Amino acid sequence: MVIGPIGQLVTAKSMPWRPGDEALVLEDAGLVINNGVITDLGPWEVVRSRYNASQVMNADGLLVTAGLIDPHTHLLFAGSREDEFELKVMGATYEDILKGGGGIYRTINDTIRAGDSELISIGLGRLNRALSHGTTTIEVKSGYGLTMEQEVRLLRLINELGRLSKVDVIPTFLAHVPPRSGRRDEYVRGVANSINGLRGLAKFVDVFCDEGAFTVDETRVVLKSAVETGFGVRIHADELAYIGCSDLVRDFNFSSMDHLLNTPESNIKAMANKGVTATLLPITILTNRTSKRPPINALRGNRVPIAIGTDFSPNTWSLSLQLAMELSTHMLGLTPMEALMAATVNAAYSLGLRDRGLLMPGYLADVVIWNIPNYRWLTYELGMNKAKAVIKRGEVVVQYGD
């Protein structure tokens, strides 16, 4: 397959892409794909003269980028909580909602009651929706079970979704919230002692470390077991408050630290020294109706790789990474180029994926043709699906007419 002529092709030159790095921007370009892998790119006149392709896709006047990669979702759950959003708008706090039997524990109960086939159907529908907006790889966390048996069930279903979907699924075990009753120390030890049984089911172990979730010491116990067992580690840190969660950057080699709304600058410097990716979740900032923002200037100044995710969940109901990119510029102040790099190469980097996220020879042919003229339009135009065609491993899996 040859894509060309391409109005504008934009890609990182290497992984990760740090604030201030150059990107490759080619006008009137061509891209060559063979056996699901990118084999060449360059000026259209050169590509056209060099290859006699069996399939040519015209992208004249259009933008072409790597496929989007969503590095943070809670995609697999049953039920919804739109009524609680209305309560929040009317002034109810999350604590009020919990006391009324709602919140995350409501979702946990709905998910436990749902059958496997129902959850698979729900998950496939959501993956297809993400794919239709240009997402070609997605991380999916467990976390909606209160026993390790329930978590294992969810991880098995997440892996099954990866086998059934065109989207590549990266499974993560998430220690989400402790049970509402019983001894927390016993629960945490039980989780830590059970992590070895997750081999082959998850690539990462993640912990929601925050006020009202797991404490720093509890998080350390779980992550220490994960590292000893050979898992990559991630962390939800400093979203609701700073209780010391991001201090753990000094103790662990995190693939990603996520949220970071209350993170001190000293820990940003530690992230830079350890090569940790900062994954920002702007849709959640919007849905949580908070004025807090991650320390963008400190992340830039310390050249920390920035990724963007949707954080899809009952609290943040959007699978559009395009929306997350739009909000990252309008709410957080990222540039359009930073947003694109955050949703492609740096998201891949945060997930330990070294075979995608760039349009370079040898990388997977995960590609989006956008119905816009240049990369600045990605975050300039709001609320529209700007994808024209989505290519996964060299196969056209989504295509919209004019």
N, C-alpha and C positions, 0 to 999 in steps of 0.2 A: 504494500500500500504506500502511495505517495500522497501527502497532503500539500496542496499548493495550487496556485500561488496563495501565500498567507499574507494578509495585510500586516500583521505584527505578531511575531513570536517572542515570548518573554519567558526566561528561565534563569534560575540561579546557575552559577558556573561551578559551584562546589557545595559540599554539605559539611556543616550547617552554614546558613547565611546569617551573618551577624550585622547589626545596624551599622550602616556606613559602607558595607561591601558593595561592589559593583554587581550588576546583573547583566545578562546578555539580552539585548533588545535588537531583534532583526526585523527590518522592513522588507516586504516583498520576498518572503522566504519560502523554503520548501523543507519538508520533514519526511524521512523515509523510515518505514516500518517493515520488518521481516520476522516472521515467526514470533510475533508478540513482543518484539524488542525493537527499540529505536536503533537504527544502524547508521544514519547519516542525517545531517541538516546543513543548511547553508543558503546562499542566494538562490532564488528560484531559477534563474537562467542556468546556473550550474547544475542544480539537481535535475531539472527537466532534461538537460542534454545527456546526463549520466545514466539515467534509469528509464527503462521501459516497463512501467508498472502495470500490473493486471487490474489495479483499482486506484483511481485518482479521485481525491476529495477536494473540491474547490473551496478555498477559504479566502477568496479575494476580498479585501477590505475588512476582514474579520480578525479578531484576536485568537491566538492559540496559546494555551498554557498546559502545564502538567495537570493531571487529574487532582482534584481536591482530596485532602486527607483530614479526617476528623479525629483528633487524638483524645477526645474526652466525651463519652456519652454514657447514659444509663438507659440504653435503648429497650431492654427487655423487662417489661412489667405489664401488669394488667390494670384496668381501671383508669380513672382520671380524677382530677381535683379542681375542675373549673369553678365549682361553687366556693371553694376556699379562696380562689383568687378574688372573687367578688367580695368576700369577707375582708380580705386584706385591703382592697381598695376602699372599703368602708371604715377602715381603721383598726381591724383586728390584728393582733400580733400573732406570730407563729406559736408562741406559748399558749395563747388563747385557743388556737385551733387544735393544738395537741391535747389540751384539757378536754376539748369537745369530742375527742376520739378521732381526730383527723391527722393530717400531716403524713409523714413518711410511714408511720405504723399502719395507717389505713391502706397505703399502697402495698406494704408487705403482706397484709392479710388478703387483699385482692389477688395478689400474685400467687400466694400459696394455694388459694382456692382454685385458681385457673388450671385447666388440664394442659398437658404437654402440647397437644395438637393445637389448642387455642393460642398458646404462647408462640408457637412456631408461626402460625398464621399472622398473628400480630407483628412479630418480628420481621417476617418477610415483607409485609406491607410497608413497614417503616424503612427497611433497607431500600426497597424500590423507590420510595419517595426521595430518600437521600441521593440515590443514584441519578434520579431525574434532574437534580439540581447540580450535578457535577462531582459528587463525592464518590470516589472509586475505592477508597480504603477507609475503614472506620474502626475505632476502638470501642468495645462494648464491655461494660463492667457488670459484674454480678452485684449483690448487695441488698436484694429485696427478699432475703431469707434471714431468719433469726437463729438458725442452727446450721452447722456445717453440712449436714445432710441436704438441707434445702439449697445451700449455696452450690454444692456439687451438682445438684439437679439443674440449677440455672446455668452453670458453666457448661454442662453437657449440651443443653439446648442452644447456648450461644455458639458452641462449636458446630452444632448441626446447622445453624443458620449460615455459618461460613461455608459449609459444604453445599448448601442449596442455593445460595445467592451469587449473583455476578459480582457483588461487592466483596472485597477481601475483608474479613472480620478478624480483629486482634482481640483475644479474650483477656480480661483482667479480673482477678479476684479482688473485690472491694470489701474491706471491713467498714461497713457503712455507719451503723449505730449500734450501741449495746442494747440488750433487751431491757424492757421497762421494769422487770422484776428479777430477783435473784442476785447473786453475788457477782459483781462486775469482774473482780479479779479472777474468779474461776472461769468466767466466760472468755476473758482475754487469754488466759493460759490455754484454754481449750482450743481457741482459734490458732494460737501459735503452734500448738502440738499437732494440729491437723493439717498444716500447710504442706507437709511432705506428700500428703495424699492428693494434692492438686497437680502433681506432675502430669504433663501431657494435656491438661485442661486449661491452663492459664499461662500466659507469657509473663505477666506482671502481677505483683501484689501491691495494692493501694490501700491507704487508710484515710478516712475522713477525720482529721485531727483538728478539733476546734471546740469552741465553747458549746456545750450541749451535746457534743459527740464524744470522741475518744480523747483522753488526756495525752500529754506529751509522753509520760512514762508508759502508758498503755500502748501508744503507737510504737514506741521504741521496742517493746517486747515483741510485737507482731512483726515489725520490719526486720529485727535481728534474726528471727526464725526464717523469714523469707530469704534473706541474704545467705544464710547458712545452707539453705536448701537449693540455692542456685537460681532464684527468681530475680528478675529485674524489679526495682522498687520505684513507686510513684507516691505522691502525697497530695491530698487536699489540705492546703495550709493557709491560715490567716484570712479566711473568707469573712467570718462573722466578727472575729476579734483576734488580737495578738495575745496568745497565751504561751508562746514559745515554740510553736510547731515548726516554723521555718528555721529555728536554731538547729534542728536536726540535720540540716545540710552539712554540718561539720562532722556528723557521725556516719552518714550514708552517701553512697554514690547514686543519687537519684537520677533516673532518666528524665523525669519531669516533676516540677513543683507547680501546682495549679491554684488558681484564684488570686492569692497574694494581695488582697485589698488592704491589709493592715501590716504589711511586711516592712521592717526597718531596713534602712539603706545598708547597714552593715551586713545584713544577710544577703542582700543583692550582690555585694562584692564577693561574698563567699560562694554564691552560685556561679559567678563568673570564673572564679578560681577553680571550681570543680567541674566546669563545663556542663552545668545543668541547664536544661531548657525551661523557660517560664511559659506555661500555657495559660493564656488569658481567655476568659469566658464572658464576653460582653453581653450576650443575651440574658444571662443570669443576673448581671448587674441591673439590667433593665427590669426584669420580672421581679426582682427582690426590692425594687423601688428604693435603692440605696444611693447616697451621694458619694460613697467611697469609690476610689479608683486605684488601680495598681500603679506602682511607681514607675511610670513610663520613662521619665527622664533618667532615673537611676539605672533602669535596664539598658537604655540606649548608651548612657555614659560609660557603663561597664561592659558594653558589647555582649550582653547576654542574648543568646538565640531566643527569639520570641515565636511561639506557636499560638494558634487560635483554635478553639473548639466550640461546638454548639452547647455542650452540657445538656443535651436532650434528656428530659426527665418529666415527671408530672408537674414539676414547678417551673420548667423551662421548655415549653412545648413548641420546639422548632427544630427541624432536621436540616434547615437550610444553612449551610456554611457560608453561602453568599450573604445572608443576613448578618451572620457573625462578623464577616469582613466589613460590611457596610457600617455596622455599629462600632467596630474597632477604630474606624477613622473618624466618624462623627461624634462618638462619645469619649473615646480614649485618646484620640489625637495621633494614631498611627498614620503614616503616609500610605497612599495606595500601593506602592511597591512593598512596603513593610507588611501590609495586610496579605498581599499575594504570597510573599515568601513564607509568612506565618502559616498559611493554609496549605502549603505544598511541601517544600523542601524541609522546613523546620518541624512541621508536624511529623513527617517521615522520620526525621532524626530523633525526635522525642520518643518514637515508638521502636527505635532500634532497627529501622528498615533502611537499608543502604542500597536498595535496588529500584527505588522510585522517588518521585518528587521533583525530578529534573528532566528536562528534555535534552538528553545527551546520549551519544552512542553507548550502548551497553545497558541502559536503563529500561525498565518495563515501559511498554507503549501504553501507558495510562494517560490519556490526553483529553482535553476539553476544547472544542471549537465554540467560541462565544459569539453571540449575535450582536457584538459591539465592536467598535473600531480599534480600541487600544486599552491598555491595562488600567488607565485612570478611570475608565467607565465602570470598572468592576465595583467601585464603591461610590461612584458619582450618582448613578441611577439607583433609586431605592425601591424595594418591594416587588421587583420583577424577577422572574427566572430568566437569566440572561444566557443560559446554556442553549446552544443550537444542536450540538452533537456531543455524545460522550463515547469515548473509545476505551475499552478495557482489555489490556493485553493484546492489542491489535484488532480487537473485534468491536464493530460499531454496535453498542448496546442500547443507546438512546439517540433518536434523531427526530428533530422537529422540522416541519416544513416552514416555508417563508411566511 
